[in-house]
């Protein structure tokens, strides 16, 4: 277990050296954008679905920001040829935070 944690730490440390750092303003932009899309979509779906079907609500609330996230990376692939999986990691963290915060009672 300790070796795995050291390996993960080294991977994150080495990634910061390369051109697409794991911690940057672009990554924070991805996080907050998907957070805002998820929170607004979740509130919208929550107001429309009155029967409290949590599975349907989750599916609708999360599918829109996921489509935007993958669409952005596809656009990046065709416009400048770079797809960043790190952007997708931040996108999914933003999606999770947005959904959890809206669902808190």
C-alpha positions as CSV (number, residue, x, y, z in Angstrom):
1,X,0.0,0.0,0.0
2,X,2.8,2.4,0.9
3,X,4.5,1.7,-2.5
4,X,1.3,2.5,-4.3
5,X,0.9,5.8,-2.5
6,X,4.6,6.7,-3.2
7,X,4.0,5.8,-6.9
8,X,0.9,8.0,-7.1
9,X,2.7,10.9,-5.4
10,X,5.6,10.6,-7.9
11,X,3.2,10.5,-10.8
12,X,1.5,13.7,-9.7
13,X,4.9,15.3,-8.9
14,X,6.4,14.5,-12.3
15,X,3.2,15.6,-14.1
16,X,3.7,19.1,-12.8
17,X,7.0,19.4,-14.6
18,X,5.5,18.8,-18.0
19,X,3.6,21.3,-20.2
20,X,0.1,20.4,-18.9
21,X,0.5,20.9,-15.1
22,X,-2.1,19.2,-12.9
23,X,-2.6,22.4,-10.9
24,X,-3.2,25.5,-13.0
25,X,-5.8,28.2,-13.6
26,X,-7.2,26.3,-16.6
27,X,-7.9,23.3,-14.3
28,X,-9.7,25.5,-11.8
29,X,-11.7,27.0,-14.6
30,X,-12.8,23.5,-15.6
31,X,-13.8,22.7,-12.0
32,X,-15.9,25.8,-11.5
33,X,-17.5,25.7,-14.9
34,X,-18.7,22.1,-14.5
35,X,-19.7,22.8,-10.9
36,X,-21.9,25.7,-12.1
37,X,-23.4,23.7,-15.0
38,X,-24.1,20.7,-12.7
39,X,-25.6,22.8,-9.9
40,X,-27.9,24.8,-12.3
41,X,-28.9,21.6,-14.2
42,X,-29.6,19.8,-10.9
43,X,-31.7,22.6,-9.6
44,X,-33.6,22.8,-12.8
45,X,-34.3,19.0,-12.8
46,X,-35.1,19.1,-9.1
47,X,-37.8,21.7,-9.8
48,X,-39.3,19.7,-12.7
49,X,-39.2,16.2,-11.2
50,X,-41.7,16.2,-8.3
51,X,-41.9,12.5,-7.7
52,X,-38.4,12.4,-6.1
53,X,-37.1,9.8,-8.6
54,X,-33.4,10.1,-7.6
55,X,-32.0,7.9,-10.3
56,X,-33.7,9.9,-13.1
57,X,-32.7,13.1,-11.4
58,X,-29.1,12.1,-11.1
59,X,-29.0,10.9,-14.7
60,X,-30.3,14.1,-16.1
61,X,-28.3,16.4,-13.8
62,X,-25.0,14.8,-14.6
63,X,-25.4,13.9,-18.3
64,X,-25.4,17.6,-19.4
65,X,-22.1,18.6,-17.9
66,X,-20.5,15.3,-19.0
67,X,-21.5,16.0,-22.6
68,X,-20.1,19.5,-22.3
69,X,-16.8,18.1,-20.8
70,X,-16.3,15.5,-23.5
71,X,-17.4,18.0,-26.2
72,X,-14.8,20.5,-25.0
73,X,-12.0,17.9,-25.2
74,X,-13.2,16.8,-28.7
75,X,-13.1,20.5,-29.8
76,X,-9.6,20.8,-28.3
77,X,-8.5,17.7,-30.2
78,X,-9.6,19.2,-33.5
79,X,-8.6,22.8,-32.9
80,X,-5.1,22.4,-31.4
81,X,-4.6,18.7,-31.3
82,X,-4.3,18.3,-27.5
83,X,-6.7,16.4,-25.3
84,X,-6.1,16.7,-21.6
85,X,-7.3,13.9,-19.3
86,X,-6.4,16.2,-16.4
87,X,-9.1,18.6,-17.6
88,X,-11.5,15.7,-17.5
89,X,-10.5,14.8,-13.9
90,X,-11.2,18.4,-12.8
91,X,-14.5,18.3,-14.8
92,X,-15.6,15.2,-13.0
93,X,-14.6,16.6,-9.6
94,X,-16.7,19.7,-10.4
95,X,-19.6,17.6,-11.4
96,X,-19.5,15.6,-8.2
97,X,-19.2,18.7,-6.0
98,X,-22.1,20.4,-7.9
99,X,-24.4,17.5,-7.5
100,X,-23.5,16.8,-3.8
101,X,-23.9,20.5,-2.8
102,X,-27.3,20.9,-4.4
103,X,-28.6,17.6,-2.9
104,X,-27.6,18.6,0.7
105,X,-30.6,19.1,2.8
